[in-house]
């Protein structure tokens, strides 16, 4: 676990591509976070309802199911306003207006360093807000 991380956090990864999901989950877990996973937004909503400890939603945009990652991010912001949101895509680049407040966009393919820096910044921001 990186030495500069002061708080434990739970990240929900939502990604329909099994290899990207597995790689992202492993990368985030190696950074010292507890990780939950969902294959689509419908499953993610169930996970969020069952796991109030989730601190970060890390979601792809394009997925099968009744809603996409942007809609999931919007519902998450509405129903769980304290959860930080990372939206990822290799094909779309949403505008600031298309994303919920405080959401971060991470273009694919992303690196281990980009994931670590993004989550580290979110946790630092969350710690400052809680102080």
N, CA, C and O atoms as a GROMACS GRO file, in nm:
protein
  524
    1UNK      N    1   0.084  -0.118   0.000
    1UNK     CA    2   0.000   0.000   0.000
    1UNK      C    3   0.088   0.124   0.000
    1UNK      O    4   0.186   0.129   0.075
    2UNK      N    5   0.056   0.224  -0.082
    2UNK     CA    6   0.134   0.346  -0.084
    2UNK      C    7   0.139   0.412   0.053
    2UNK      O    8   0.038   0.416   0.124
    3UNK      N    9   0.255   0.462   0.092
    3UNK     CA   10   0.273   0.520   0.225
    3UNK      C   11   0.191   0.645   0.247
    3UNK      O   12   0.158   0.676   0.361
    4UNK      N   13   0.158   0.719   0.140
    4UNK     CA   14   0.086   0.844   0.158
    4UNK      C   15  -0.064   0.826   0.177
    4UNK      O   16  -0.135   0.923   0.205
    5UNK      N   17  -0.114   0.704   0.164
    5UNK     CA   18  -0.256   0.679   0.184
    5UNK      C   19  -0.282   0.669   0.333
    5UNK      O   20  -0.220   0.587   0.401
    6UNK      N   21  -0.371   0.750   0.385
    6UNK     CA   22  -0.400   0.753   0.527
    6UNK      C   23  -0.533   0.684   0.561
    6UNK      O   24  -0.555   0.647   0.676
    7UNK      N   25  -0.620   0.666   0.464
    7UNK     CA   26  -0.751   0.609   0.493
    7UNK      C   27  -0.776   0.489   0.404
    7UNK      O   28  -0.731   0.483   0.290
    8UNK      N   29  -0.849   0.392   0.459
    8UNK     CA   30  -0.890   0.277   0.378
    8UNK      C   31  -1.014   0.320   0.300
    8UNK      O   32  -1.096   0.398   0.349
    9UNK      N   33  -1.027   0.270   0.180
    9UNK     CA   34  -1.142   0.306   0.098
    9UNK      C   35  -1.188   0.184   0.020
    9UNK      O   36  -1.111   0.092  -0.006
   10UNK      N   37  -1.316   0.187  -0.015
   10UNK     CA   38  -1.376   0.081  -0.095
   10UNK      C   39  -1.412   0.138  -0.231
   10UNK      O   40  -1.479   0.241  -0.240
   11UNK      N   41  -1.368   0.070  -0.335
   11UNK     CA   42  -1.392   0.114  -0.472
   11UNK      C   43  -1.479   0.010  -0.541
   11UNK      O   44  -1.451  -0.110  -0.535
   12UNK      N   45  -1.585   0.056  -0.606
   12UNK     CA   46  -1.669  -0.031  -0.689
   12UNK      C   47  -1.630  -0.009  -0.835
   12UNK      O   48  -1.647   0.100  -0.889
   13UNK      N   49  -1.578  -0.114  -0.898
   13UNK     CA   50  -1.541  -0.110  -1.039
   13UNK      C   51  -1.656  -0.167  -1.120
   13UNK      O   52  -1.703  -0.277  -1.094
   14UNK      N   53  -1.702  -0.089  -1.220
   14UNK     CA   54  -1.812  -0.133  -1.307
   14UNK      C   55  -1.759  -0.134  -1.450
   14UNK      O   56  -1.734  -0.030  -1.510
   15UNK      N   57  -1.743  -0.256  -1.502
   15UNK     CA   58  -1.682  -0.275  -1.635
   15UNK      C   59  -1.732  -0.405  -1.694
   15UNK      O   60  -1.720  -0.510  -1.630
   16UNK      N   61  -1.789  -0.401  -1.815
   16UNK     CA   62  -1.844  -0.521  -1.876
   16UNK      C   63  -1.740  -0.609  -1.945
   16UNK      O   64  -1.763  -0.728  -1.962
   17UNK      N   65  -1.626  -0.554  -1.984
   17UNK     CA   66  -1.521  -0.633  -2.045
   17UNK      C   67  -1.446  -0.707  -1.933
   17UNK      O   68  -1.381  -0.645  -1.849
   18UNK      N   69  -1.457  -0.840  -1.932
   18UNK     CA   70  -1.403  -0.920  -1.822
   18UNK      C   71  -1.254  -0.898  -1.799
   18UNK      O   72  -1.210  -0.891  -1.684
   19UNK      N   73  -1.174  -0.888  -1.905
   19UNK     CA   74  -1.030  -0.869  -1.888
   19UNK      C   75  -0.998  -0.731  -1.831
   19UNK      O   76  -0.914  -0.718  -1.743
   20UNK      N   77  -1.066  -0.628  -1.881
   20UNK     CA   78  -1.043  -0.493  -1.828
   20UNK      C   79  -1.090  -0.487  -1.683
   20UNK      O   80  -1.024  -0.425  -1.600
   21UNK      N   81  -1.203  -0.551  -1.653
   21UNK     CA   82  -1.254  -0.553  -1.516
   21UNK      C   83  -1.151  -0.616  -1.423
   21UNK      O   84  -1.116  -0.558  -1.320
   22UNK      N   85  -1.103  -0.734  -1.460
   22UNK     CA   86  -1.007  -0.806  -1.377
   22UNK      C   87  -0.878  -0.726  -1.358
   22UNK      O   88  -0.826  -0.716  -1.247
   23UNK      N   89  -0.827  -0.670  -1.465
   23UNK     CA   90  -0.704  -0.591  -1.458
   23UNK      C   91  -0.722  -0.466  -1.372
   23UNK      O   92  -0.636  -0.434  -1.291
   24UNK      N   93  -0.834  -0.398  -1.389
   24UNK     CA   94  -0.861  -0.277  -1.311
   24UNK      C   95  -0.879  -0.311  -1.163
   24UNK      O   96  -0.825  -0.243  -1.077
   25UNK      N   97  -0.955  -0.417  -1.134
   25UNK     CA   98  -0.973  -0.460  -0.995
   25UNK      C   99  -0.839  -0.493  -0.932
   25UNK      O  100  -0.810  -0.448  -0.821
   26UNK      N  101  -0.756  -0.570  -1.001
   26UNK     CA  102  -0.624  -0.606  -0.948
   26UNK      C  103  -0.537  -0.484  -0.925
   26UNK      O  104  -0.470  -0.473  -0.823
   27UNK      N  105  -0.538  -0.391  -1.020
   27UNK     CA  106  -0.458  -0.269  -1.009
   27UNK      C  107  -0.501  -0.187  -0.887
   27UNK      O  108  -0.417  -0.139  -0.811
   28UNK      N  109  -0.629  -0.172  -0.870
   28UNK     CA  110  -0.679  -0.092  -0.758
   28UNK      C  111  -0.653  -0.163  -0.626
   28UNK      O  112  -0.616  -0.100  -0.527
   29UNK      N  113  -0.671  -0.294  -0.624
   29UNK     CA  114  -0.644  -0.372  -0.501
   29UNK      C  115  -0.497  -0.360  -0.464
   29UNK      O  116  -0.464  -0.349  -0.346
   30UNK      N  117  -0.407  -0.363  -0.563
   30UNK     CA  118  -0.264  -0.350  -0.536
   30UNK      C  119  -0.228  -0.213  -0.478
   30UNK      O  120  -0.122  -0.197  -0.417
   31UNK      N  121  -0.314  -0.114  -0.497
   31UNK     CA  122  -0.292   0.019  -0.440
   31UNK      C  123  -0.339   0.026  -0.294
   31UNK      O  124  -0.324   0.129  -0.229
   32UNK      N  125  -0.395  -0.084  -0.243
   32UNK     CA  126  -0.435  -0.091  -0.103
   32UNK      C  127  -0.582  -0.068  -0.077
   32UNK      O  128  -0.623  -0.056   0.038
   33UNK      N  129  -0.662  -0.060  -0.181
   33UNK     CA  130  -0.805  -0.039  -0.165
   33UNK      C  131  -0.878  -0.173  -0.159
   33UNK      O  132  -0.831  -0.273  -0.213
   34UNK      N  133  -0.994  -0.173  -0.092
   34UNK     CA  134  -1.084  -0.287  -0.098
   34UNK      C  135  -1.167  -0.266  -0.224
   34UNK      O  136  -1.214  -0.155  -0.249
   35UNK      N  137  -1.187  -0.371  -0.304
   35UNK     CA  138  -1.253  -0.354  -0.433
   35UNK      C  139  -1.372  -0.448  -0.447
   35UNK      O  140  -1.364  -0.567  -0.417
   36UNK      N  141  -1.482  -0.391  -0.492
   36UNK     CA  142  -1.600  -0.466  -0.533
   36UNK      C  143  -1.611  -0.451  -0.683
   36UNK      O  144  -1.555  -0.358  -0.741
   37UNK      N  145  -1.684  -0.542  -0.747
   37UNK     CA  146  -1.690  -0.540  -0.892
   37UNK      C  147  -1.831  -0.569  -0.940
   37UNK      O  148  -1.905  -0.644  -0.878
   38UNK      N  149  -1.866  -0.508  -1.053
   38UNK     CA  150  -1.995  -0.532  -1.119
   38UNK      C  151  -1.971  -0.530  -1.270
   38UNK      O  152  -1.884  -0.459  -1.320
   39UNK      N  153  -2.051  -0.610  -1.342
   39UNK     CA  154  -2.034  -0.621  -1.488
   39UNK      C  155  -2.118  -0.521  -1.564
   39UNK      O  156  -2.096  -0.501  -1.684
   40UNK      N  157  -2.214  -0.457  -1.498
   40UNK     CA  158  -2.297  -0.356  -1.564
   40UNK      C  159  -2.360  -0.266  -1.459
   40UNK      O  160  -2.347  -0.290  -1.338
   41UNK      N  161  -2.428  -0.163  -1.505
   41UNK     CA  162  -2.486  -0.064  -1.413
   41UNK      C  163  -2.597  -0.122  -1.327
   41UNK      O  164  -2.610  -0.084  -1.210
   42UNK      N  165  -2.676  -0.213  -1.382
   42UNK     CA  166  -2.784  -0.274  -1.304
   42UNK      C  167  -2.727  -0.349  -1.184
   42UNK      O  168  -2.777  -0.337  -1.072
   43UNK      N  169  -2.622  -0.427  -1.207
   43UNK     CA  170  -2.555  -0.498  -1.098
   43UNK      C  171  -2.491  -0.399  -1.001
   43UNK      O  172  -2.493  -0.420  -0.880
   44UNK      N  173  -2.434  -0.293  -1.053
   44UNK     CA  174  -2.369  -0.192  -0.968
   44UNK      C  175  -2.468  -0.128  -0.872
   44UNK      O  176  -2.435  -0.103  -0.756
   45UNK      N  177  -2.590  -0.100  -0.919
   45UNK     CA  178  -2.691  -0.041  -0.831
   45UNK      C  179  -2.724  -0.135  -0.715
   45UNK      O  180  -2.746  -0.089  -0.602
   46UNK      N  181  -2.728  -0.265  -0.741
   46UNK     CA  182  -2.751  -0.362  -0.635
   46UNK      C  183  -2.634  -0.364  -0.535
   46UNK      O  184  -2.654  -0.372  -0.414
   47UNK      N  185  -2.512  -0.357  -0.589
   47UNK     CA  186  -2.393  -0.356  -0.502
   47UNK      C  187  -2.393  -0.230  -0.416
   47UNK      O  188  -2.366  -0.237  -0.296
   48UNK      N  189  -2.424  -0.115  -0.475
   48UNK     CA  190  -2.428   0.010  -0.398
   48UNK      C  191  -2.533   0.003  -0.287
   48UNK      O  192  -2.508   0.052  -0.176
   49UNK      N  193  -2.647  -0.056  -0.314
   49UNK     CA  194  -2.752  -0.069  -0.213
   49UNK      C  195  -2.709  -0.160  -0.098
   49UNK      O  196  -2.746  -0.138   0.017
   50UNK      N  197  -2.631  -0.263  -0.131
   50UNK     CA  198  -2.588  -0.361  -0.030
   50UNK      C  199  -2.460  -0.322   0.044
   50UNK      O  200  -2.429  -0.379   0.148
   51UNK      N  201  -2.386  -0.224  -0.011
   51UNK     CA  202  -2.255  -0.189   0.046
   51UNK      C  203  -2.242  -0.038   0.066
   51UNK      O  204  -2.184   0.032  -0.017
   52UNK      N  205  -2.296   0.012   0.176
   52UNK     CA  206  -2.287   0.157   0.202
   52UNK      C  207  -2.145   0.206   0.226
   52UNK      O  208  -2.122   0.326   0.231
   53UNK      N  209  -2.050   0.114   0.240
   53UNK     CA  210  -1.911   0.153   0.264
   53UNK      C  211  -1.838   0.196   0.137
   53UNK      O  212  -1.723   0.239   0.145
   54UNK      N  213  -1.902   0.185   0.020
   54UNK     CA  214  -1.836   0.224  -0.105
   54UNK      C  215  -1.803   0.374  -0.101
   54UNK      O  216  -1.889   0.457  -0.073
   55UNK      N  217  -1.677   0.404  -0.129
   55UNK     CA  218  -1.630   0.543  -0.130
   55UNK      C  219  -1.613   0.598  -0.271
   55UNK      O  220  -1.626   0.718  -0.294
   56UNK      N  221  -1.583   0.507  -0.367
   56UNK     CA  222  -1.555   0.549  -0.504
   56UNK      C  223  -1.625   0.456  -0.602
   56UNK      O  224  -1.617   0.334  -0.590
   57UNK      N  225  -1.693   0.516  -0.699
   57UNK     CA  226  -1.748   0.443  -0.813
   57UNK      C  227  -1.653   0.466  -0.929
   57UNK      O  228  -1.626   0.580  -0.966
   58UNK      N  229  -1.602   0.357  -0.987
   58UNK     CA  230  -1.510   0.362  -1.101
   58UNK      C  231  -1.581   0.292  -1.214
   58UNK      O  232  -1.581   0.169  -1.219
   59UNK      N  233  -1.642   0.366  -1.307
   59UNK     CA  234  -1.728   0.305  -1.406
   59UNK      C  235  -1.691   0.336  -1.550
   59UNK      O  236  -1.648   0.447  -1.584
   60UNK      N  237  -1.708   0.236  -1.633
   60UNK     CA  238  -1.701   0.253  -1.778
   60UNK      C  239  -1.830   0.322  -1.822
   60UNK      O  240  -1.928   0.323  -1.747
   61UNK      N  241  -1.831   0.378  -1.942
   61UNK     CA  242  -1.953   0.442  -1.992
   61UNK      C  243  -2.038   0.342  -2.069
   61UNK      O  244  -2.154   0.319  -2.035
   62UNK      N  245  -1.980   0.282  -2.173
   62UNK     CA  246  -2.056   0.191  -2.260
   62UNK      C  247  -2.063   0.052  -2.199
   62UNK      O  248  -1.961  -0.016  -2.183
   63UNK      N  249  -2.187   0.010  -2.164
   63UNK     CA  250  -2.209  -0.121  -2.105
   63UNK      C  251  -2.347  -0.170  -2.146
   63UNK      O  252  -2.435  -0.090  -2.178
   64UNK      N  253  -2.366  -0.302  -2.144
   64UNK     CA  254  -2.500  -0.353  -2.166
   64UNK      C  255  -2.587  -0.326  -2.043
   64UNK      O  256  -2.536  -0.289  -1.937
   65UNK      N  257  -2.715  -0.343  -2.057
   65UNK     CA  258  -2.804  -0.323  -1.944
   65UNK      C  259  -2.899  -0.208  -1.968
   65UNK      O  260  -2.902  -0.150  -2.077
   66UNK      N  261  -2.976  -0.176  -1.867
   66UNK     CA  262  -3.080  -0.075  -1.883
   66UNK      C  263  -3.028   0.068  -1.885
   66UNK      O  264  -3.095   0.158  -1.936
   67UNK      N  265  -2.908   0.091  -1.829
   67UNK     CA  266  -2.849   0.225  -1.830
   67UNK      C  267  -2.699   0.215  -1.854
   67UNK      O  268  -2.638   0.110  -1.832
   68UNK      N  269  -2.640   0.324  -1.899
   68UNK     CA  270  -2.496   0.326  -1.922
   68UNK      C  271  -2.424   0.384  -1.799
   68UNK      O  272  -2.487   0.416  -1.698
   69UNK      N  273  -2.293   0.397  -1.810
   69UNK     CA  274  -2.213   0.445  -1.699
   69UNK      C  275  -2.239   0.590  -1.661
   69UNK      O  276  -2.229   0.626  -1.544
   70UNK      N  277  -2.272   0.674  -1.758
   70UNK     CA  278  -2.304   0.814  -1.725
   70UNK      C  279  -2.433   0.822  -1.644
   70UNK      O  280  -2.441   0.898  -1.548
   71UNK      N  281  -2.534   0.743  -1.683
   71UNK     CA  282  -2.658   0.742  -1.607
   71UNK      C  283  -2.634   0.684  -1.467
   71UNK      O  284  -2.689   0.734  -1.369
   72UNK      N  285  -2.551   0.580  -1.459
   72UNK     CA  286  -2.515   0.522  -1.329
   72UNK      C  287  -2.448   0.628  -1.242
   72UNK      O  288  -2.479   0.640  -1.123
   73UNK      N  289  -2.356   0.702  -1.300
   73UNK     CA  290  -2.286   0.808  -1.225
   73UNK      C  291  -2.385   0.912  -1.175
   73UNK      O  292  -2.374   0.958  -1.061
   74UNK      N  293  -2.482   0.951  -1.258
   74UNK     CA  294  -2.583   1.047  -1.217
   74UNK      C  295  -2.669   0.996  -1.102
   74UNK      O  296  -2.696   1.069  -1.007
   75UNK      N  297  -2.713   0.870  -1.111
   75UNK     CA  298  -2.792   0.812  -1.003
   75UNK      C  299  -2.710   0.800  -0.875
   75UNK      O  300  -2.761   0.822  -0.765
   76UNK      N  301  -2.584   0.764  -0.891
   76UNK     CA  302  -2.496   0.752  -0.774
   76UNK      C  303  -2.479   0.888  -0.706
   76UNK      O  304  -2.488   0.897  -0.584
   77UNK      N  305  -2.455   0.993  -0.784
   77UNK     CA  306  -2.440   1.126  -0.726
   77UNK      C  307  -2.568   1.168  -0.653
   77UNK      O  308  -2.563   1.226  -0.545
   78UNK      N  309  -2.683   1.138  -0.715
   78UNK     CA  310  -2.812   1.175  -0.654
   78UNK      C  311  -2.839   1.097  -0.524
   78UNK      O  312  -2.878   1.155  -0.423
   79UNK      N  313  -2.818   0.965  -0.528
   79UNK     CA  314  -2.855   0.880  -0.416
   79UNK      C  315  -2.744   0.861  -0.312
   79UNK      O  316  -2.772   0.826  -0.197
   80UNK      N  317  -2.621   0.883  -0.352
   80UNK     CA  318  -2.505   0.865  -0.263
   80UNK      C  319  -2.410   0.982  -0.286
   80UNK      O  320  -2.302   0.963  -0.342
   81UNK      N  321  -2.446   1.102  -0.244
   81UNK     CA  322  -2.370   1.222  -0.280
   81UNK      C  323  -2.225   1.225  -0.230
   81UNK      O  324  -2.145   1.303  -0.281
   82UNK      N  325  -2.191   1.143  -0.133
   82UNK     CA  326  -2.054   1.145  -0.081
   82UNK      C  327  -1.960   1.052  -0.157
   82UNK      O  328  -1.839   1.058  -0.138
   83UNK      N  329  -2.014   0.966  -0.242
   83UNK     CA  330  -1.930   0.876  -0.320
   83UNK      C  331  -1.860   0.955  -0.431
   83UNK      O  332  -1.923   1.030  -0.505
   84UNK      N  333  -1.728   0.936  -0.440
   84UNK     CA  334  -1.652   0.997  -0.548
   84UNK      C  335  -1.673   0.914  -0.674
   84UNK      O  336  -1.698   0.794  -0.665
   85UNK      N  337  -1.663   0.976  -0.790
   85UNK     CA  338  -1.694   0.908  -0.916
   85UNK      C  339  -1.581   0.927  -1.016
   85UNK      O  340  -1.535   1.038  -1.042
   86UNK      N  341  -1.537   0.813  -1.073
   86UNK     CA  342  -1.442   0.813  -1.183
   86UNK      C  343  -1.513   0.748  -1.302
   86UNK      O  344  -1.561   0.635  -1.292
   87UNK      N  345  -1.520   0.820  -1.413
   87UNK     CA  346  -1.583   0.772  -1.534
   87UNK      C  347  -1.474   0.746  -1.637
   87UNK      O  348  -1.391   0.834  -1.665
   88UNK      N  349  -1.474   0.625  -1.694
   88UNK     CA  350  -1.370   0.588  -1.790
   88UNK      C  351  -1.432   0.549  -1.924
   88UNK      O  352  -1.543   0.495  -1.929
   89UNK      N  353  -1.361   0.578  -2.031
   89UNK     CA  354  -1.405   0.534  -2.163
   89UNK      C  355  -1.288   0.540  -2.260
   89UNK      O  356  -1.200   0.626  -2.251
   90UNK      N  357  -1.290   0.446  -2.354
   90UNK     CA  358  -1.191   0.447  -2.461
   90UNK      C  359  -1.248   0.503  -2.591
   90UNK      O  360  -1.175   0.522  -2.688
   91UNK      N  361  -1.378   0.529  -2.592
   91UNK     CA  362  -1.442   0.576  -2.714
   91UNK      C  363  -1.512   0.710  -2.699
   91UNK      O  364  -1.528   0.783  -2.797
   92UNK      N  365  -1.554   0.743  -2.580
   92UNK     CA  366  -1.627   0.868  -2.555
   92UNK      C  367  -1.547   0.959  -2.463
   92UNK      O  368  -1.468   0.912  -2.380
   93UNK      N  369  -1.568   1.086  -2.478
   93UNK     CA  370  -1.508   1.185  -2.388
   93UNK      C  371  -1.618   1.282  -2.347
   93UNK      O  372  -1.639   1.383  -2.414
   94UNK      N  373  -1.688   1.252  -2.238
   94UNK     CA  374  -1.801   1.336  -2.200
   94UNK      C  375  -1.757   1.476  -2.159
   94UNK      O  376  -1.648   1.496  -2.105
   95UNK      N  377  -1.844   1.570  -2.186
   95UNK     CA  378  -1.816   1.707  -2.143
   95UNK      C  379  -1.844   1.718  -1.993
   95UNK      O  380  -1.910   1.631  -1.935
   96UNK      N  381  -1.795   1.823  -1.932
   96UNK     CA  382  -1.818   1.848  -1.791
   96UNK      C  383  -1.969   1.850  -1.761
   96UNK      O  384  -2.011   1.803  -1.656
   97UNK      N  385  -2.050   1.904  -1.854
   97UNK     CA  386  -2.194   1.912  -1.835
   97UNK      C  387  -2.262   1.775  -1.840
   97UNK      O  388  -2.369   1.758  -1.782
   98UNK      N  389  -2.201   1.680  -1.907
   98UNK     CA  390  -2.259   1.546  -1.916
   98UNK      C  391  -2.228   1.461  -1.793
   98UNK      O  392  -2.291   1.357  -1.773
   99UNK      N  393  -2.133   1.503  -1.713
   99UNK     CA  394  -2.093   1.426  -1.595
   99UNK      C  395  -2.148   1.490  -1.469
   99UNK      O  396  -2.170   1.612  -1.465
  100UNK      N  397  -2.172   1.410  -1.366
  100UNK     CA  398  -2.217   1.467  -1.239
  100UNK      C  399  -2.109   1.556  -1.176
  100UNK      O  400  -1.991   1.546  -1.210
  101UNK      N  401  -2.152   1.641  -1.087
  101UNK     CA  402  -2.058   1.727  -1.014
  101UNK      C  403  -1.949   1.641  -0.949
  101UNK      O  404  -1.977   1.532  -0.899
  102UNK      N  405  -1.826   1.691  -0.951
  102UNK     CA  406  -1.709   1.629  -0.889
  102UNK      C  407  -1.665   1.500  -0.956
  102UNK      O  408  -1.573   1.435  -0.906
  103UNK      N  409  -1.727   1.460  -1.066
  103UNK     CA  410  -1.682   1.338  -1.134
  103UNK      C  411  -1.552   1.364  -1.208
  103UNK      O  412  -1.528   1.475  -1.257
  104UNK      N  413  -1.469   1.263  -1.215
  104UNK     CA  414  -1.341   1.269  -1.284
  104UNK      C  415  -1.348   1.178  -1.406
  104UNK      O  416  -1.398   1.066  -1.397
  105UNK      N  417  -1.297   1.225  -1.519
  105UNK     CA  418  -1.292   1.142  -1.639
  105UNK      C  419  -1.151   1.087  -1.656
  105UNK      O  420  -1.052   1.160  -1.642
  106UNK      N  421  -1.143   0.957  -1.688
  106UNK     CA  422  -1.015   0.891  -1.711
  106UNK      C  423  -1.022   0.818  -1.845
  106UNK      O  424  -1.095   0.719  -1.858
  107UNK      N  425  -0.948   0.866  -1.946
  107UNK     CA  426  -0.953   0.800  -2.077
  107UNK      C  427  -0.883   0.664  -2.076
  107UNK      O  428  -0.781   0.646  -2.009
  108UNK      N  429  -0.939   0.571  -2.151
  108UNK     CA  430  -0.876   0.440  -2.170
  108UNK      C  431  -0.787   0.447  -2.293
  108UNK      O  432  -0.817   0.523  -2.386
  109UNK      N  433  -0.682   0.373  -2.296
  109UNK     CA  434  -0.635   0.286  -2.190
  109UNK      C  435  -0.566   0.368  -2.081
  109UNK      O  436  -0.491   0.461  -2.109
  110UNK      N  437  -0.593   0.332  -1.958
  110UNK     CA  438  -0.531   0.402  -1.846
  110UNK      C  439  -0.420   0.315  -1.788
  110UNK      O  440  -0.421   0.193  -1.801
  111UNK      N  441  -0.326   0.381  -1.725
  111UNK     CA  442  -0.210   0.311  -1.668
  111UNK      C  443  -0.229   0.292  -1.518
  111UNK      O  444  -0.317   0.353  -1.456
  112UNK      N  445  -0.146   0.208  -1.462
  112UNK     CA  446  -0.145   0.188  -1.317
  112UNK      C  447  -0.121   0.322  -1.248
  112UNK      O  448  -0.186   0.355  -1.149
  113UNK      N  449  -0.026   0.400  -1.302
  113UNK     CA  450   0.007   0.530  -1.244
  113UNK      C  451  -0.114   0.624  -1.248
  113UNK      O  452  -0.140   0.694  -1.150
  114UNK      N  453  -0.187   0.626  -1.360
  114UNK     CA  454  -0.304   0.714  -1.370
  114UNK      C  455  -0.412   0.674  -1.270
  114UNK      O  456  -0.475   0.760  -1.208
  115UNK      N  457  -0.434   0.544  -1.254
  115UNK     CA  458  -0.533   0.498  -1.156
  115UNK      C  459  -0.489   0.538  -1.016
  115UNK      O  460  -0.569   0.592  -0.940
  116UNK      N  461  -0.364   0.513  -0.983
  116UNK     CA  462  -0.314   0.546  -0.849
  116UNK      C  463  -0.324   0.695  -0.821
  116UNK      O  464  -0.368   0.736  -0.713
  117UNK      N  465  -0.284   0.777  -0.917
  117UNK     CA  466  -0.290   0.922  -0.897
  117UNK      C  467  -0.434   0.972  -0.885
  117UNK      O  468  -0.463   1.057  -0.802
  118UNK      N  469  -0.523   0.919  -0.968
  118UNK     CA  470  -0.663   0.961  -0.965
  118UNK      C  471  -0.727   0.926  -0.831
  118UNK      O  472  -0.790   1.010  -0.768
  119UNK      N  473  -0.711   0.801  -0.789
  119UNK     CA  474  -0.770   0.760  -0.662
  119UNK      C  475  -0.704   0.831  -0.544
  119UNK      O  476  -0.772   0.869  -0.448
  120UNK      N  477  -0.574   0.848  -0.550
  120UNK     CA  478  -0.505   0.921  -0.443
  120UNK      C  479  -0.556   1.064  -0.429
  120UNK      O  480  -0.576   1.112  -0.318
  121UNK      N  481  -0.576   1.132  -0.542
  121UNK     CA  482  -0.628   1.269  -0.539
  121UNK      C  483  -0.770   1.272  -0.483
  121UNK      O  484  -0.804   1.362  -0.406
  122UNK      N  485  -0.851   1.174  -0.520
  122UNK     CA  486  -0.988   1.170  -0.468
  122UNK      C  487  -0.989   1.147  -0.318
  122UNK      O  488  -1.067   1.208  -0.245
  123UNK      N  489  -0.903   1.058  -0.271
  123UNK     CA  490  -0.899   1.030  -0.127
  123UNK      C  491  -0.845   1.150  -0.049
  123UNK      O  492  -0.890   1.178   0.062
  124UNK      N  493  -0.749   1.220  -0.106
  124UNK     CA  494  -0.698   1.342  -0.042
  124UNK      C  495  -0.808   1.446  -0.034
  124UNK      O  496  -0.825   1.512   0.069
  125UNK      N  497  -0.882   1.461  -0.143
  125UNK     CA  498  -0.993   1.557  -0.147
  125UNK      C  499  -1.100   1.518  -0.046
  125UNK      O  500  -1.152   1.604   0.026
  126UNK      N  501  -1.134   1.390  -0.038
  126UNK     CA  502  -1.235   1.341   0.057
  126UNK      C  503  -1.191   1.366   0.200
  126UNK      O  504  -1.272   1.405   0.284
  127UNK      N  505  -1.063   1.343   0.228
  127UNK     CA  506  -1.010   1.366   0.363
  127UNK      C  507  -1.020   1.514   0.399
  127UNK      O  508  -1.056   1.548   0.512
  128UNK      N  509  -0.988   1.603   0.304
  128UNK     CA  510  -0.997   1.747   0.331
  128UNK      C  511  -1.142   1.789   0.356
  128UNK      O  512  -1.168   1.870   0.444
  129UNK      N  513  -1.236   1.734   0.279
  129UNK     CA  514  -1.376   1.767   0.296
  129UNK      C  515  -1.431   1.719   0.429
  129UNK      O  516  -1.518   1.783   0.488
  130UNK      N  517  -1.380   1.605   0.476
  130UNK     CA  518  -1.428   1.548   0.603
  130UNK      C  519  -1.369   1.620   0.724
  130UNK      O  520  -1.424   1.611   0.834
  131UNK      N  521  -1.258   1.693   0.705
  131UNK     CA  522  -1.192   1.763   0.816
  131UNK      C  523  -1.266   1.887   0.858
  131UNK      O  524  -1.223   1.956   0.950
   0.00000   0.00000   0.00000
